[in-house]
């Protein structure tokens, strides 16, 4: 039994934590609608036109198209590869799994900063810089390791008896994956989709190194360019930052239940 004192402490700590997390978000939203360019809050005279002004002056339509192309392709391909590799390592078993799976996990353990220089020169040699192909391949390569690890853990938590019964009924490996494993692991898959979307959409470092052509730069680089031109107009900069974060917030709210179920499933069973 938890004592009353422990309950009070827990609620007080969680409230303090929630306030510390939400305060910067609320403050940025307040600055974004404030008419003051210095970043001073002025909620008595909200200026909602800051969002339209920031969108037009930053030229976000072009950057948004690039972000949608990059993120959509990366999330789609990474999800397919994650499911396939997780199913192979977690259910089917592959030849040399004990050596291949730890090798794949190196993609999680090695920091991007340590490989970005050789990666850039390799992509430059194959003419993969300043375009969509290079940045998409880089994101897929960095995300497939986590995807294989995540989906392997998700598939291994499922009751083996269900798949064995289907196999006895004549279901092949593809049928078991499509009819059994994918429906049951839907929360884990949607969680990976949200995480992959968030990592790719928010990326700045890889895009800065691999994409110098403004026609192919994503929103993060567009925001960086905009901040350089409007450093003194803090309200427009805050409005641009809010606009860039809206897709991630919307995606999380849409898949909130599935995301929480997937995270809890991984924490409790993984």
Beta strands, then each sheet from edge to edge (+ up, - down):
end
